[in-house]
């Protein structure tokens, strides 16, 4: 298939194969943080003169492994494995300078690829996932999505750190906020929706919940911890598509982010701030490097501190929140970051052996 925006290498552009996970369309209609990031990155790279071939599932991709994403089978290993096998066959027919792989099983084929492979670590890098990345050794160049993630296992041979980003221009800015707070995400215990309800109720604030609950663990958590708390002052609006998400984020007084794990990057935080909405969050994972405490939100160490932070959030300047995201987390910033990584790994491949990416480490 003809790739996007073909450009001669002599003009400085790279030929990039971008591999998305198989679970959602790119961009996603509803939930799909990685898929949203991949779609924005492709657009940003094309604007910078690179030729990108996007491989994924469903609509919106150049080469398709599934006609319809197998979203209902998340947790089943076979769709991921089949996706990876199909990707390898597709790569055989492409001439590229670098492969950027966002899938789980795909990097297993990196050692046999003629072009170097960059892997973005979108989730945890400890435990078995850390063992997996170490087993890949020099066949891939690992990129962290936050300094906090990188610090979780500094022994991994990191090639760099590039923050995720959003297309700020697509998020509506609203200066005047309504008198309610928002929780947005997956109904997973790690995301703390029930804790957000408790914090909002502690100061008499109405809270709106919007989230995905399609997996078994999400259903179980919702039934046990969220549903009993619905009622007066607590509204559940279902899973938010792109339009509803932007409406909610722009109108809310603040976004509550009571994380219960060391999340490597919370896309919802930068989406909220892009709308001029401050973030009230616990200091876990990447939160302190994304939210400027006392400026674009409040970063607190204990749940008991969240109610007061909710009240204080209305004093923060929405314009400063948006400017912070535009400066640090807009798509051009992310595209430039990955462009630097690509050039390093391509140069290292040319200077070393076909499988040696050690020169690319930074």
C-alpha positions as CSV (number, residue, x, y, z in Angstrom):
1,X,0.0,0.0,0.0
2,X,1.2,3.5,-0.7
3,X,2.4,5.2,2.4
4,X,1.5,8.6,3.7
5,X,3.1,11.7,2.3
6,X,6.0,10.1,0.4
7,X,9.2,12.1,0.5
8,X,12.7,11.4,-0.8
9,X,15.3,10.5,1.8
10,X,17.6,13.0,0.2
11,X,15.4,15.7,1.6
12,X,15.9,14.5,5.1
13,X,12.8,12.4,5.6
14,X,12.8,8.9,7.1
15,X,10.7,5.9,6.0
16,X,9.0,4.7,9.2
17,X,6.8,1.7,9.8
18,X,4.5,2.5,12.7
19,X,2.9,-0.6,14.4
20,X,-0.1,0.0,16.6
21,X,-1.6,-2.6,19.0
22,X,-4.5,-4.6,17.6
23,X,-7.1,-3.8,20.2
24,X,-8.7,-0.5,19.0
25,X,-8.9,1.6,15.8
26,X,-6.4,4.4,15.2
27,X,-7.6,6.9,16.2
28,X,-10.0,5.2,18.6
29,X,-13.7,6.1,18.6
30,X,-13.8,5.9,22.4
31,X,-11.2,4.5,24.8
32,X,-7.7,4.0,23.5
33,X,-4.9,6.0,24.9
34,X,-2.1,4.3,23.0
35,X,-4.1,4.5,19.8
36,X,-4.7,8.2,20.2
37,X,-1.0,8.8,20.9
38,X,0.0,6.8,17.8
39,X,-2.5,8.6,15.5
40,X,-1.1,12.0,16.7
41,X,2.5,10.9,16.4
42,X,1.9,9.7,12.8
43,X,0.4,13.1,11.9
44,X,3.2,14.9,13.6
45,X,5.9,13.0,11.8
46,X,4.2,13.4,8.4
47,X,4.1,17.2,9.0
48,X,7.9,17.0,9.6
49,X,8.4,15.4,6.2
50,X,8.7,11.7,7.1
51,X,7.0,8.9,5.2
52,X,5.0,6.8,7.6
53,X,3.2,3.5,7.0
54,X,0.7,2.8,9.8
55,X,0.0,-0.8,10.6
56,X,-2.9,-1.7,12.8
57,X,-6.5,-3.0,13.1
58,X,-9.7,-1.5,11.7
59,X,-10.2,1.8,10.0
60,X,-7.6,4.6,9.8
61,X,-4.5,2.5,9.0
62,X,-2.5,1.9,5.9
63,X,-2.0,-1.8,6.4
64,X,-4.6,-3.8,8.3
65,X,-4.1,-7.0,10.4
66,X,-7.8,-7.2,11.4
67,X,-10.8,-5.8,9.6
68,X,-12.4,-5.1,13.0
69,X,-10.2,-4.8,16.1
70,X,-10.7,-7.7,18.5
71,X,-11.5,-5.4,21.4
72,X,-13.8,-8.0,23.1
73,X,-10.8,-10.4,23.4
74,X,-8.5,-8.2,25.4
75,X,-6.6,-10.6,27.7
76,X,-6.6,-13.4,25.2
77,X,-3.0,-13.7,23.9
78,X,-3.8,-15.0,20.4
79,X,-5.0,-11.8,18.8
80,X,-1.7,-10.1,19.8
81,X,0.3,-13.1,18.5
82,X,-1.6,-13.2,15.2
83,X,-1.2,-9.5,14.8
84,X,2.5,-9.7,15.3
85,X,2.8,-12.6,12.8
86,X,0.9,-10.6,10.2
87,X,3.0,-7.5,10.8
88,X,6.2,-9.5,10.1
89,X,4.8,-10.6,6.7
90,X,3.8,-7.0,5.9
91,X,7.3,-5.6,6.9
92,X,8.9,-8.0,4.4
93,X,7.3,-6.0,1.6
94,X,8.2,-2.6,2.9
95,X,11.4,-0.6,2.6
96,X,11.8,1.4,5.8
97,X,14.6,3.0,7.8
98,X,13.1,2.3,11.2
99,X,10.3,0.3,12.7
100,X,8.4,1.9,15.7
101,X,6.5,-0.9,17.5
102,X,3.8,-0.1,20.1
103,X,2.6,-3.7,20.4
104,X,3.4,-6.3,23.0
105,X,4.4,-9.3,21.0
106,X,5.7,-7.5,17.9
107,X,9.2,-6.7,19.3
108,X,9.9,-10.4,19.4
109,X,10.5,-10.2,15.6
110,X,12.9,-7.2,15.9
111,X,16.1,-9.3,15.7
112,X,15.3,-10.5,12.2
113,X,14.3,-7.1,10.8
114,X,16.7,-5.3,8.5
115,X,15.8,-1.9,10.0
116,X,16.2,-1.0,13.7
117,X,13.2,-1.3,16.0
118,X,12.2,1.4,18.5
119,X,9.8,0.2,21.2
120,X,7.8,2.6,23.3
121,X,7.1,1.1,26.8
122,X,3.5,2.1,27.4
123,X,3.0,0.2,30.7
124,X,4.8,-1.2,33.6
125,X,8.5,-2.0,33.2
126,X,8.9,-4.0,36.4
127,X,8.4,-7.7,37.2
128,X,7.9,-10.0,34.2
129,X,7.6,-7.0,31.8
130,X,11.1,-5.9,32.9
131,X,12.4,-9.4,32.3
132,X,10.8,-9.3,28.8
133,X,12.4,-6.1,27.8
134,X,15.8,-7.3,29.1
135,X,15.4,-10.5,27.1
136,X,15.0,-8.5,23.9
137,X,18.5,-7.1,24.7
138,X,20.0,-5.1,21.8
139,X,17.5,-6.0,19.2
140,X,15.3,-3.0,20.2
141,X,15.8,0.5,21.4
142,X,13.5,1.1,24.4
143,X,11.9,4.5,24.9
144,X,10.3,5.5,28.2
145,X,7.2,7.8,28.3
146,X,8.2,9.5,31.5
147,X,11.3,9.9,33.7
148,X,9.3,8.2,36.5
149,X,8.9,5.1,34.3
150,X,12.5,5.1,33.4
151,X,13.5,5.3,37.1
152,X,11.4,2.2,37.9
153,X,14.0,0.1,36.3
154,X,17.2,2.1,35.4
155,X,19.0,-1.1,34.6
156,X,17.0,-1.4,31.3
157,X,19.1,-0.2,28.4
158,X,17.0,2.9,27.7
159,X,17.4,4.7,24.4
160,X,15.6,7.8,25.6
161,X,12.5,9.4,27.2
162,X,9.7,11.0,25.1
163,X,6.6,12.2,26.9
164,X,3.2,11.4,25.3
165,X,1.3,14.3,23.8
166,X,-2.1,15.5,22.5
167,X,-3.0,17.7,19.7
168,X,-3.8,20.7,21.8
169,X,-5.7,22.5,19.0
170,X,-8.4,19.8,19.1
171,X,-9.2,20.4,22.8
172,X,-11.6,23.3,23.5
173,X,-10.4,25.9,25.9
174,X,-13.0,27.1,28.4
175,X,-12.2,29.8,31.0
176,X,-15.5,29.7,32.9
177,X,-16.0,26.3,34.6
178,X,-19.1,24.7,35.9
179,X,-19.5,23.7,39.6
180,X,-18.7,20.0,39.4
181,X,-15.6,17.8,39.2
182,X,-14.7,15.0,36.9
183,X,-13.3,11.5,37.0
184,X,-12.4,10.0,33.6
185,X,-10.7,6.7,32.8
186,X,-11.0,2.9,33.1
187,X,-13.0,1.4,35.9
188,X,-10.0,-0.4,37.3
189,X,-9.0,-0.4,41.0
190,X,-5.7,1.3,40.0
191,X,-7.6,4.4,38.8
192,X,-9.4,5.0,42.1
193,X,-12.9,6.1,40.9
194,X,-14.5,5.3,44.2
195,X,-11.8,7.4,46.0
196,X,-12.6,10.3,43.7
197,X,-16.3,10.0,44.8
198,X,-15.3,10.1,48.4
199,X,-13.1,13.2,48.0
200,X,-15.8,15.1,46.1
201,X,-18.5,14.2,48.6
202,X,-16.2,15.4,51.5
203,X,-16.5,19.0,50.2
204,X,-20.1,18.7,48.8
205,X,-19.1,18.8,45.2
206,X,-21.0,17.0,42.5
207,X,-18.9,14.5,40.6
208,X,-19.4,13.2,37.0
209,X,-17.8,9.8,36.2
210,X,-17.1,8.7,32.6
211,X,-15.2,5.5,31.9
212,X,-14.7,2.2,30.2
213,X,-16.0,-1.0,31.8
214,X,-15.8,-3.6,29.1
215,X,-13.3,-6.0,30.8
216,X,-14.3,-8.5,33.6
217,X,-12.1,-6.7,36.2
218,X,-13.7,-3.4,35.2
219,X,-17.2,-4.8,35.6
220,X,-16.3,-6.4,39.0
221,X,-14.8,-3.2,40.3
222,X,-17.7,-1.1,39.2
223,X,-20.3,-3.3,40.8
224,X,-18.4,-3.6,44.1
225,X,-17.0,-0.1,44.6
226,X,-18.7,2.4,42.3
227,X,-22.3,1.4,41.8
228,X,-23.0,1.5,45.6
229,X,-21.8,5.0,45.7
230,X,-23.9,6.3,42.8
231,X,-26.8,8.6,43.7
232,X,-27.0,12.1,45.1
233,X,-24.2,14.2,43.7
234,X,-22.7,11.3,41.7
235,X,-23.5,10.9,38.0
236,X,-22.2,8.1,35.8
237,X,-22.5,9.0,32.0
238,X,-20.9,5.9,30.5
239,X,-17.8,5.7,28.3
240,X,-17.0,9.0,26.7
241,X,-16.2,9.2,23.0
242,X,-13.9,11.9,21.7
243,X,-16.6,14.6,21.6
244,X,-18.1,13.9,25.0
245,X,-14.7,13.6,26.6
246,X,-13.8,17.1,25.4
247,X,-17.1,18.6,26.6
248,X,-16.6,17.1,30.0
249,X,-13.0,18.0,30.4
250,X,-13.6,21.6,29.3
251,X,-16.6,22.2,31.6
252,X,-15.4,20.5,34.8
253,X,-14.0,22.5,37.8
254,X,-11.1,20.1,38.0
255,X,-10.1,16.5,37.1
256,X,-9.6,14.1,39.9
257,X,-6.8,11.6,39.5
258,X,-6.5,9.5,42.7
259,X,-4.0,7.0,41.2
260,X,-3.4,3.8,43.1
261,X,-0.3,2.6,41.1
262,X,2.8,4.0,39.6
263,X,1.3,4.9,36.3
264,X,4.0,5.8,33.7
265,X,1.9,8.5,32.0
266,X,-1.7,9.7,32.4
267,X,-3.0,11.0,29.1
268,X,-6.2,12.3,30.8
269,X,-4.1,14.8,32.8
270,X,-2.7,16.6,29.8
271,X,-6.1,16.4,28.0
272,X,-7.7,18.2,31.0
273,X,-5.1,20.9,31.2
274,X,-5.3,21.4,27.5
275,X,-8.9,22.4,28.1
276,X,-7.8,24.8,30.9
277,X,-8.9,22.4,33.6
278,X,-6.6,21.8,36.6
279,X,-5.8,18.4,37.9
280,X,-6.0,17.3,41.5
281,X,-4.0,14.1,41.8
282,X,-2.0,11.8,44.1
283,X,1.7,11.9,43.8
284,X,2.2,8.6,42.0
285,X,4.1,7.6,38.9
286,X,4.5,10.5,36.4
287,X,2.1,12.9,38.1
288,X,4.7,15.2,39.6
289,X,6.5,15.7,36.2
290,X,3.2,16.4,34.3
291,X,1.3,18.6,36.8
292,X,2.9,21.7,38.2
293,X,1.8,21.7,41.8
294,X,0.0,24.9,42.7
295,X,0.0,26.2,39.1
296,X,-1.7,23.7,36.8
297,X,-3.2,21.6,39.6
298,X,-2.4,20.1,43.0
299,X,-0.2,17.1,43.6
300,X,-0.8,15.6,47.0
301,X,0.7,12.7,49.0
302,X,-2.4,11.5,50.8
303,X,-6.1,10.9,50.1
304,X,-7.1,13.1,53.0
305,X,-5.5,16.1,51.3
306,X,-7.6,15.8,48.1
307,X,-10.8,17.6,49.3
308,X,-9.0,20.8,50.2
309,X,-7.1,20.7,46.9
310,X,-10.5,20.4,45.1
311,X,-11.6,23.6,46.7
312,X,-8.3,25.4,46.0
313,X,-8.4,24.3,42.3
314,X,-10.9,27.0,41.4
315,X,-8.2,29.7,42.1
316,X,-5.9,28.4,39.4
317,X,-5.7,30.1,36.0
318,X,-7.1,28.0,33.1
319,X,-5.0,29.8,30.6
320,X,-1.8,28.8,32.4
321,X,-2.9,25.2,32.4
322,X,-3.4,25.2,28.6
323,X,-0.1,27.1,28.0
324,X,1.7,24.4,30.1
325,X,0.5,21.6,27.8
326,X,1.1,23.6,24.6
327,X,4.7,24.1,25.7
328,X,5.5,20.6,27.0
329,X,2.9,18.1,25.7
330,X,1.8,19.2,22.3
331,X,2.3,16.8,19.3
332,X,5.2,18.7,17.7
333,X,7.2,18.3,20.9
334,X,6.6,14.5,20.9
335,X,7.3,14.2,17.2
336,X,10.7,16.0,17.6
337,X,11.6,13.7,20.5
338,X,11.0,10.6,18.5
339,X,12.7,12.0,15.5
340,X,15.9,12.4,17.6
341,X,15.6,8.8,18.7
342,X,15.0,7.5,15.2
343,X,18.1,9.3,13.9
344,X,20.2,7.9,16.7
345,X,19.2,4.3,16.1
346,X,19.5,4.6,12.3
347,X,23.0,6.1,12.7
348,X,24.0,3.4,15.3
349,X,22.8,0.6,12.9
350,X,24.9,2.1,10.2
351,X,28.0,2.3,12.4
352,X,27.6,-1.1,14.2
353,X,26.6,-4.6,13.5
354,X,23.1,-5.2,12.1
355,X,21.7,-6.1,15.5
356,X,23.8,-3.7,17.6
357,X,21.8,-0.7,18.9
358,X,24.1,0.1,21.9
359,X,25.4,3.2,20.2
360,X,21.9,4.6,20.3
361,X,21.6,4.6,24.0
362,X,21.4,7.9,25.8
